[in-house]
Amino acid sequence: MRTRRTSGARVLAVLTTAAIGVTTAVAGFADLPDGPATMEQVALGRQLVLTSGCVDCHSHAKADPNDPQWLSGFFKERDEPAGLPFQIGPFKTYPRNLTPDATTGLGRISARQIFNALRWGLKPGDTPDMVITSNVPGQGNFPAAPRYLAIPMPWPLFRHKPDSDLWAIAAYLKHGVKPITNKVPDSEGPPDFWASDYTADKIGPFPAPAFPAASEAFQP
């Protein structure tokens, strides 16, 4: 789902530059992680996080950035009665802490590692910070033995978002959220780190076929 870049995102101007450590000097959107995040980029990332299902798992199905546990992942006392962690066959998987906390969240994860997680499904802590140009293991910097995110994470849908949307999500998680210390248990998984569950015949091709594909038709 693509979110339009409208002036509505500018309502986040109430978030001051000093508060989140970004600059408003650059107009438009930074599609590369080399420059500073912009207020507009963080605003778009916030909108995408609120509308892309992130809160369903990482914020206890509560779309409220005022929540003191906003995007901080699994909390045993609150989430176990609600049916978390996810039970995938014999494995338990836990929604991780997405705040920029340096010890228990994404503080030590780069924006590019977040981008690669959303585009390619690669676990950010187990994948080097590098430009990836292929989804074939061993090609274009794609790991020869990839470690994928657990199945509950809907990255196969996120991968079809434009680059600017994925960078915006990374910018928001790195620069628009307060760090919260919350150590989430490590998720369990199969020896192949879910690779056999992410084949093209199961999740579809990337990139998506050009429109109109076999089951599509333009009907004005």
C-alpha positions in Angstrom: 0.0 0.0 0.0 1.5 3.3 -1.0 0.8 6.3 1.1 0.5 9.7 -0.7 3.0 12.3 0.3 0.5 15.0 1.1 0.7 18.2 3.1 -1.2 16.4 5.9 2.0 14.9 7.0 3.2 18.4 8.0 1.0 18.3 11.1 3.9 16.7 12.8 5.7 20.1 12.8 4.8 20.2 16.4 7.6 17.7 16.9 10.6 20.0 17.2 13.9 19.4 15.6 15.6 19.4 19.0 13.2 16.8 20.3 14.0 14.2 17.7 17.3 15.2 16.3 16.4 15.8 12.7 16.7 18.7 10.3 14.1 20.4 8.2 16.7 22.1 6.0 16.4 19.5 3.2 13.2 19.6 1.1 11.6 16.4 0.0 12.7 12.9 1.0 16.1 11.4 1.4 16.1 8.0 -0.4 19.6 7.2 0.9 20.7 6.9 4.5 23.8 9.0 4.0 22.3 12.3 4.8 20.3 13.5 7.9 16.7 12.5 8.3 14.2 15.2 7.6 11.1 16.2 9.6 9.0 15.4 6.5 10.6 12.0 6.2 10.0 11.1 9.9 6.4 12.3 9.5 5.8 10.0 6.6 7.4 7.1 8.5 5.1 7.8 11.4 2.1 7.7 9.1 3.3 4.4 7.5 3.9 2.8 10.9 0.4 3.8 12.1 -1.3 2.4 8.9 0.8 -0.6 8.0 -0.1 -3.0 10.8 3.1 -2.4 12.9 1.2 -1.7 16.0 -0.7 -5.0 15.8 2.3 -6.8 17.1 4.8 -4.3 18.4 2.4 -2.1 20.3 -0.1 -4.5 21.6 -2.7 -3.6 18.9 -2.8 0.0 20.3 -2.3 2.7 17.7 -1.4 5.4 20.2 2.0 7.1 20.2 1.2 8.4 23.7 1.4 4.8 25.0 4.5 4.7 27.3 5.3 1.3 25.8 5.0 2.5 22.2 6.6 0.1 19.7 8.6 -1.6 22.4 7.5 -5.1 21.6 6.6 -8.0 23.7 5.7 -7.5 27.4 5.1 -10.8 29.2 2.6 -9.5 31.8 0.4 -7.8 29.2 0.9 -9.9 26.1 0.7 -13.5 27.2 -2.9 -13.2 28.3 -3.6 -11.7 24.8 -2.1 -14.7 23.0 1.5 -13.7 22.4 4.1 -15.0 21.7 3.2 -16.4 18.3 3.3 -20.2 18.1 4.5 -21.2 14.6 4.6 -25.0 14.6 7.0 -25.9 17.4 8.5 -22.4 17.5 7.7 -19.3 19.6 8.3 -15.9 18.0 8.2 -12.6 19.8 7.5 -9.1 18.5 10.8 -7.2 19.0 11.5 -3.8 20.5 11.5 -1.3 17.7 12.5 1.7 19.7 16.0 3.1 19.3 17.2 1.8 22.7 20.9 0.9 22.4 20.8 -2.3 24.4 17.4 -3.8 23.8 16.0 -2.1 20.7 17.2 -0.8 17.3 19.8 1.7 18.7 22.7 -0.3 17.3 20.9 -1.2 14.1 21.5 1.1 11.1 18.8 2.6 8.9 20.1 0.5 6.0 19.8 -2.7 8.1 16.2 -1.7 8.8 15.6 -1.0 5.1 17.1 -4.4 4.2 14.8 -6.1 6.7 11.7 -4.5 5.1 12.8 -5.0 1.5 14.5 -8.4 1.7 13.2 -9.9 5.0 16.7 -10.2 6.5 17.2 -10.1 10.3 19.0 -6.8 10.8 21.2 -8.0 13.7 22.5 -10.9 11.6 22.9 -9.1 8.3 25.8 -6.6 7.6 25.1 -3.0 6.8 25.5 -3.0 3.0 23.6 -2.2 -0.2 21.8 -5.3 -1.5 20.8 -5.5 -5.1 19.5 -9.1 -5.5 17.3 -11.5 -3.6 19.3 -14.5 -4.8 21.5 -15.9 -2.0 25.2 -15.2 -2.8 24.5 -12.5 -5.4 24.4 -8.7 -5.1 25.5 -8.8 -1.5 22.6 -11.0 -0.5 23.9 -13.3 2.2 24.7 -16.8 0.9 23.0 -18.2 4.0 20.3 -15.7 4.8 18.7 -15.4 8.2 15.1 -14.2 7.7 12.6 -12.5 9.9 10.1 -14.9 11.5 6.9 -15.6 9.7 4.6 -13.2 11.6 6.5 -10.2 10.2 4.7 -9.3 6.9 7.9 -8.1 5.1 6.7 -9.9 1.9 4.1 -7.1 1.7 6.5 -4.3 2.8 9.0 -5.2 0.1 6.6 -3.8 -2.5 6.6 -0.3 -1.0 8.8 2.3 -2.8 12.3 2.9 -1.4 11.3 6.3 0.0 8.6 4.7 2.1 11.0 2.1 3.6 13.6 4.8 4.3 10.9 6.9 6.0 9.9 4.0 8.3 13.6 3.5 9.1 13.9 7.3 9.8 11.0 7.3 12.1 12.1 4.3 14.1 15.6 5.8 14.4 14.8 9.5 14.9 11.1 9.8 15.9 10.6 7.4 18.7 11.8 7.6 22.3 14.0 4.7 23.4 12.5 2.2 25.8 14.5 -0.4 27.6 12.6 -3.7 27.1 14.5 -7.0 26.6 12.3 -9.2 24.4 13.1 -12.9 24.4 14.8 -14.3 21.3 12.5 -15.8 18.8 12.8 -19.5 18.0 13.0 -20.8 14.4 14.0 -23.7 12.1 17.6 -24.4 11.1 17.2 -22.7 7.7 15.9 -19.5 9.4 12.6 -19.7 7.6 14.2 -19.8 4.1 11.9 -22.6 2.9 8.9 -20.6 3.8 9.9 -17.6 1.7 10.2 -19.1 -1.7 8.6 -17.3 -4.7 5.9 -20.0 -5.0 4.8 -19.2 -1.5 5.1 -15.5 -1.2 5.1 -14.4 -4.8 7.8 -12.8 -7.0 9.8 -9.7 -6.4 9.6 -7.3 -8.1 5.9 -7.8 -8.8 5.0 -8.5 -12.5 4.2 -5.4 -14.5 0.5 -4.4 -14.7 -1.6 -5.9 -16.1 -0.6 -9.4 -15.0 -2.6 -12.5 -15.9 -5.4 -11.9 -13.3 -5.6 -8.1 -13.9 -7.3 -5.8 -16.4 -7.7 -2.1 -16.7 -11.4 -1.3 -16.7 -12.1 2.5 -17.1 
